[in-house]
Amino acid sequence: MSWLFRRRIRVIPGVRLNLSKSGVTASIGVRGASITLGGKGGTYANVGIPGTGIYSRRKIGGGKNSILDNPSEKRVHPQEYEEQISQPDEVFVSEDPLDITSDGLMALQEAVLAANKQKIQLKKDLTEIKTSIFTTQLLKLISQLTLLYYLLPFIKRKLNSNLASMQKATEEVKQGINQSEVELELEMEEEARNAFEELIPSFQELGKSNYVWDITSATDVDQVRTRSAASSTLERERASLRQDKLPGITSSYNALCFSNINGADIYLYPGFVVMYNNPENFGILEITNVEASFEVSNFLETESIPNDSEQVGEVWEKTNKDGSRDKRFSDNRQIPVMRYGEITLRSNTGIYEKYMFSNAELAENFVSQLNKFQDLI
């Protein structure tokens, strides 16, 4: 029985993003026939003959304002829901990534989803082909040991033919896996490009902070009852920053990635943000729809003290109303107050994440550079 592998490997279309003051627009297709989505103008079909100057552009869909420009649309933030629950008082968690995608970037999302889905299937196919190759090679060895390989020429021909077909299929599938990517082109003004180039080193420096924490929740403290100097307690876990490639996208830029303990990781690209759980669960929205803010946090540090942060004071673990030591507690100790930096990322589509950095200056500089870039697109 001959071996045959058949799977139609799709060519994943490239996507070109244009970043401008009118918004982020995505174009899908090839020169001479493409569709432009997003921005304030709506959806257009573009048809032309390359090299001739003959060009036609026709509107095929209406525009839609950004959620940030539509205050009448109310969304329930995670913290608004959590206020109905006793504990904790505030949770920093985003909506499901599939629910945050901007209308103009749905085409990019769908192209990446298709690329990832095909890559997953092709990897399964590759495993099956390799198993078939191993089995066929084993049969070939057995037939050689029993001399059937030499006595019956049709067995020799069939085994070698099947192995050749499998090797060819292996190369085709490997090539398909490599091509299951969306080639992303980014078009933006030189000033915006320079601003993003300046953002990258500020992110790299921020990642060198002695400690990076993902703050997952906050709970108010009854200071009178607990005799604590802290007005609230934070649930935080160690996180990390990295430059990384998002599965399914090939770009000249690696994304600026914030790991997320209680949800999807955050990938910052020029022009858009990706909330990524896995190859089949992620959302994409315009970077201008994400508000990045910085604030200083004077934090009572009961764990290791970072080397790159500033101590701004000390407090007693148990205090009187005036802040003095409560002598009723014999094991009362002084706790250092450290100056940290907090970065909050939020959007009206459901992103709500908060990070704490031991180096407040680096955190403030990153947010400043990010806001500068956002103002240019």
VMD Tcl script that draws the C-alpha trace (Angstrom):
set ca {
  {0.00 0.00 0.00}
  {1.48 3.34 -1.01}
  {1.89 6.18 1.45}
  {0.23 9.48 0.62}
  {0.12 12.79 2.50}
  {-2.30 15.47 1.41}
  {-2.91 18.75 3.18}
  {-3.49 22.07 1.53}
  {-1.15 24.54 3.18}
  {-2.63 28.02 3.12}
  {-0.61 31.08 2.27}
  {-1.12 33.45 5.19}
  {-1.66 37.03 3.95}
  {0.63 39.78 5.09}
  {-0.73 42.77 6.98}
  {0.43 46.36 6.69}
  {-0.33 48.73 9.55}
  {-0.28 52.47 8.99}
  {0.16 54.51 12.17}
  {-1.03 58.09 11.85}
  {-2.97 60.79 13.67}
  {-6.19 59.51 12.07}
  {-5.75 56.16 13.79}
  {-4.26 52.76 13.06}
  {-5.38 51.25 9.75}
  {-4.70 47.69 8.61}
  {-4.34 46.74 4.96}
  {-4.58 43.11 3.89}
  {-3.84 41.77 0.44}
  {-1.30 42.33 -2.28}
  {-0.30 45.27 -4.43}
  {-3.18 46.01 -6.76}
  {-5.87 44.40 -4.62}
  {-6.21 45.06 -0.92}
  {-8.66 46.03 1.79}
  {-8.02 48.80 4.33}
  {-9.73 48.60 7.71}
  {-9.75 50.79 10.79}
  {-9.10 54.45 11.36}
  {-11.88 57.01 11.43}
  {-12.91 56.66 7.79}
  {-14.20 53.09 7.71}
  {-13.40 50.17 5.40}
  {-12.15 50.60 1.81}
  {-11.44 48.30 -1.12}
  {-8.30 49.29 -3.06}
  {-7.86 48.16 -6.67}
  {-5.14 49.19 -9.10}
  {-2.55 48.11 -11.64}
  {0.94 48.30 -10.10}
  {3.34 50.54 -12.00}
  {0.67 52.30 -14.08}
  {-0.71 54.86 -11.66}
  {-4.22 53.52 -12.27}
  {-5.85 53.25 -8.86}
  {-9.36 53.04 -7.41}
  {-10.50 53.27 -3.80}
  {-14.10 52.56 -2.78}
  {-15.68 52.72 0.65}
  {-17.36 49.44 1.59}
  {-18.00 49.92 5.30}
  {-18.71 52.66 7.81}
  {-16.29 54.01 10.37}
  {-16.64 53.43 14.05}
  {-15.40 55.63 16.85}
  {-12.96 54.33 19.39}
  {-14.40 53.21 22.70}
  {-12.32 55.94 24.35}
  {-14.24 58.52 22.28}
  {-17.63 57.08 23.21}
  {-18.27 57.86 26.89}
  {-21.94 56.87 26.57}
  {-20.96 53.21 26.30}
  {-20.55 51.86 29.78}
  {-18.33 48.91 30.54}
  {-18.06 47.24 33.91}
  {-14.47 47.24 35.10}
  {-13.17 44.36 37.19}
  {-12.81 46.63 40.23}
  {-16.46 47.71 39.98}
  {-17.53 44.08 40.22}
  {-15.12 43.22 43.00}
  {-16.49 46.00 45.20}
  {-19.59 43.85 45.66}
  {-17.45 41.12 47.21}
  {-16.02 41.24 50.71}
  {-12.40 40.43 49.83}
  {-10.25 41.70 48.24}
  {-11.33 45.30 47.80}
  {-9.75 45.72 44.36}
  {-8.51 43.20 41.81}
  {-6.15 44.09 38.98}
  {-7.22 41.70 36.25}
  {-8.19 42.18 32.61}
  {-11.11 40.89 30.58}
  {-10.78 37.85 28.32}
  {-8.30 38.78 25.55}
  {-10.78 37.87 22.79}
  {-13.09 40.64 24.03}
  {-10.67 43.56 23.86}
  {-9.81 43.65 20.14}
  {-10.28 46.97 18.31}
  {-12.56 46.82 15.26}
  {-9.82 48.01 12.92}
  {-7.44 45.29 14.10}
  {-9.81 42.32 13.85}
  {-8.35 41.48 10.43}
  {-4.88 41.24 11.95}
  {-6.24 39.11 14.79}
  {-7.99 36.75 12.37}
  {-4.87 36.42 10.19}
  {-2.70 35.57 13.21}
  {-5.30 33.12 14.53}
  {-5.35 31.38 11.13}
  {-1.54 31.25 11.05}
  {-1.32 29.80 14.55}
  {-4.08 27.26 13.89}
  {-2.33 26.06 10.75}
  {1.03 25.87 12.52}
  {-0.43 23.77 15.34}
  {-2.01 21.34 12.85}
  {1.14 21.11 10.75}
  {3.23 20.31 13.82}
  {0.85 17.43 14.56}
  {1.17 16.30 10.94}
  {4.96 16.43 11.21}
  {4.89 14.19 14.28}
  {2.69 11.67 12.45}
  {4.95 11.70 9.39}
  {8.04 11.11 11.54}
  {6.26 8.18 13.20}
  {5.44 6.75 9.76}
  {9.07 7.17 8.66}
  {10.28 5.31 11.75}
  {7.77 2.49 11.16}
  {8.68 2.20 7.48}
  {12.41 2.17 8.25}
  {11.79 -0.59 10.78}
  {9.86 -2.60 8.17}
  {12.70 -2.05 5.72}
  {15.22 -3.38 8.24}
  {13.07 -6.44 8.97}
  {12.64 -7.15 5.27}
  {16.41 -6.92 4.78}
  {17.08 -9.30 7.65}
  {14.57 -11.81 6.26}
  {15.94 -11.28 2.71}
  {12.45 -10.37 1.42}
  {13.85 -6.94 0.54}
  {16.21 -8.60 -1.95}
  {14.04 -11.53 -3.08}
  {10.91 -9.52 -3.82}
  {11.80 -6.38 -5.79}
  {8.31 -4.84 -5.46}
  {8.77 -4.68 -1.65}
  {12.04 -2.84 -2.10}
  {10.45 -0.41 -4.56}
  {7.41 0.21 -2.37}
  {9.39 0.80 0.82}
  {11.84 3.16 -0.86}
  {9.03 4.97 -2.68}
  {7.11 5.49 0.56}
  {10.22 6.74 2.36}
  {10.91 9.20 -0.45}
  {7.31 10.47 -0.29}
  {7.54 10.87 3.45}
  {10.80 12.78 3.23}
  {9.25 15.10 0.65}
  {6.17 15.59 2.83}
  {8.44 16.33 5.81}
  {10.14 19.15 3.91}
  {6.80 20.54 2.70}
  {5.35 20.53 6.21}
  {8.47 22.13 7.73}
  {8.29 24.84 5.08}
  {4.58 25.30 5.82}
  {5.32 25.66 9.54}
  {7.90 28.35 8.84}
  {5.48 30.16 6.53}
  {2.58 30.05 8.99}
  {3.33 33.59 10.11}
  {1.76 36.96 9.37}
  {4.39 39.23 7.85}
  {3.68 42.54 9.52}
  {4.76 45.79 7.89}
  {4.63 48.95 9.98}
  {4.34 52.36 8.40}
  {4.73 55.46 10.59}
  {6.17 58.94 10.50}
  {9.88 59.29 11.20}
  {9.22 61.21 14.42}
  {7.01 58.39 15.73}
  {9.55 55.77 14.67}
  {12.31 57.63 16.51}
  {10.12 57.87 19.61}
  {9.58 54.11 19.61}
  {13.31 53.55 19.12}
  {13.82 55.64 22.27}
  {11.16 53.63 24.11}
  {13.04 50.35 23.61}
  {16.14 51.20 25.74}
  {13.91 52.66 28.48}
  {12.07 49.31 28.56}
  {15.36 47.39 28.63}
  {16.57 49.48 31.56}
  {13.24 49.04 33.36}
  {13.66 45.27 33.04}
  {16.94 45.55 34.97}
  {15.10 46.71 38.10}
  {16.16 44.62 41.05}
  {12.54 43.59 41.61}
  {9.48 43.61 39.35}
  {6.15 42.68 40.88}
  {2.75 42.06 39.33}
  {0.19 43.49 41.76}
  {-2.89 41.28 41.59}
  {-5.13 42.80 44.28}
  {-5.39 45.38 47.06}
  {-7.26 45.21 50.36}
  {-8.04 48.10 52.70}
  {-6.70 47.81 56.24}
  {-8.54 48.87 59.40}
  {-5.60 50.77 60.88}
  {-7.30 51.34 64.24}
  {-8.11 47.68 64.80}
  {-4.84 46.27 63.43}
  {-2.59 49.04 64.79}
  {-0.91 49.01 61.39}
  {0.77 51.95 59.69}
  {-0.30 50.60 56.29}
  {-3.62 51.78 54.86}
  {-3.86 48.78 52.51}
  {-2.19 45.48 51.76}
  {-1.16 44.35 48.30}
  {-1.04 40.88 46.85}
  {2.01 40.84 44.59}
  {4.13 38.24 42.84}
  {7.46 38.45 41.10}
  {7.15 39.13 37.39}
  {9.54 39.88 34.54}
  {9.97 41.96 31.41}
  {11.41 40.72 28.14}
  {11.59 41.45 24.46}
  {9.90 38.63 22.64}
  {8.37 37.51 19.36}
  {4.64 36.97 19.42}
  {3.68 33.56 17.95}
  {2.15 34.05 14.52}
  {3.73 37.45 13.75}
  {6.95 38.23 11.91}
  {7.98 41.85 12.36}
  {11.07 44.01 12.28}
  {10.37 44.74 15.96}
  {10.28 42.36 18.89}
  {7.46 43.15 21.28}
  {8.02 44.71 24.71}
  {6.49 42.03 26.93}
  {5.18 42.25 30.50}
  {4.60 38.83 32.05}
  {1.21 38.64 33.77}
  {0.69 36.40 36.79}
  {-3.12 36.38 36.79}
  {-3.94 36.66 33.11}
  {-2.66 37.20 29.60}
  {0.84 38.51 29.00}
  {1.05 42.02 27.55}
  {2.95 42.60 24.28}
  {3.62 46.19 23.18}
  {4.26 46.74 19.48}
  {4.48 50.04 17.59}
  {0.83 51.00 17.22}
  {-0.89 48.13 19.02}
  {-1.00 46.04 22.18}
  {-1.61 42.29 22.36}
  {-3.04 40.50 25.40}
  {-1.80 36.95 24.84}
  {-2.83 33.76 26.62}
  {-2.04 31.17 23.95}
  {-1.97 30.87 20.12}
  {-5.77 30.63 20.02}
  {-6.66 33.13 22.73}
  {-5.40 36.69 22.39}
  {-6.71 40.18 21.72}
  {-5.28 43.17 19.86}
  {-6.09 46.84 20.34}
  {-4.60 50.17 19.35}
  {-1.87 51.36 21.68}
  {-3.56 54.77 21.85}
  {-6.52 53.05 23.53}
  {-4.30 52.00 26.44}
  {-3.66 54.48 29.23}
  {-0.30 54.09 30.94}
  {0.14 55.97 34.22}
  {2.89 56.23 36.82}
  {2.76 56.93 40.53}
  {5.19 56.74 43.43}
  {4.42 54.14 46.08}
  {5.85 54.45 49.61}
  {5.72 50.78 50.49}
  {6.24 49.12 53.88}
  {8.69 46.41 52.91}
  {8.58 43.28 55.05}
  {10.59 41.18 52.59}
  {14.04 41.62 51.03}
  {15.10 45.21 50.44}
  {16.03 45.91 46.80}
  {19.46 47.36 46.14}
  {18.21 49.90 43.59}
  {15.43 51.52 45.61}
  {15.43 54.41 48.08}
  {14.46 54.03 51.72}
  {12.40 57.07 52.71}
  {11.67 56.22 56.33}
  {10.76 53.65 58.97}
  {7.55 52.84 60.83}
  {6.69 50.56 63.70}
  {4.84 47.41 62.75}
  {2.29 48.19 65.48}
  {1.67 51.89 66.02}
  {-0.37 54.28 68.11}
  {-2.60 56.85 66.46}
  {0.26 59.35 66.39}
  {2.59 56.85 64.69}
  {4.66 56.12 67.78}
  {5.55 52.61 68.91}
  {2.77 50.60 70.52}
  {4.56 49.24 73.57}
  {1.92 46.60 74.24}
  {3.62 44.42 71.63}
  {6.98 43.20 72.92}
  {8.08 41.87 69.54}
  {7.22 45.13 67.78}
  {9.75 45.97 65.09}
  {10.56 48.80 62.74}
  {9.74 48.32 59.08}
  {11.55 50.22 56.30}
  {9.45 52.41 54.00}
  {10.72 52.04 50.43}
  {10.11 54.32 47.47}
  {8.86 52.19 44.56}
  {7.29 53.02 41.22}
  {3.91 51.72 40.06}
  {2.79 51.48 36.44}
  {-0.90 50.98 35.69}
  {-2.12 49.88 32.26}
  {-5.82 50.19 31.52}
  {-8.29 50.57 28.68}
  {-12.04 51.03 28.39}
  {-12.17 47.67 26.61}
  {-11.15 45.79 29.73}
  {-7.39 45.96 30.32}
  {-6.53 46.64 33.97}
  {-3.05 45.67 35.16}
  {-0.71 47.13 37.76}
  {3.03 46.57 38.19}
  {5.46 47.67 40.89}
  {9.15 48.34 40.27}
  {11.92 48.70 42.83}
  {13.49 51.49 40.72}
  {10.91 54.28 40.60}
  {12.96 56.51 38.27}
  {13.16 53.83 35.57}
  {9.42 53.20 35.80}
  {8.65 56.92 35.48}
  {10.99 57.27 32.49}
  {9.38 54.33 30.68}
  {5.86 55.73 31.08}
  {7.07 59.13 29.91}
  {8.63 57.62 26.78}
  {5.54 55.50 26.11}
  {3.21 58.50 26.42}
  {5.48 60.49 24.12}
  {5.20 57.78 21.48}
  {1.42 57.53 21.90}
  {1.05 61.27 21.36}
  {2.74 60.96 17.95}
  {0.34 58.40 16.47}
}
mol new
graphics top color blue
foreach p $ca { graphics top sphere $p radius 0.5 }
foreach p [lrange $ca 0 end-1] q [lrange $ca 1 end] { graphics top cylinder $p $q radius 0.2 }
display resetview
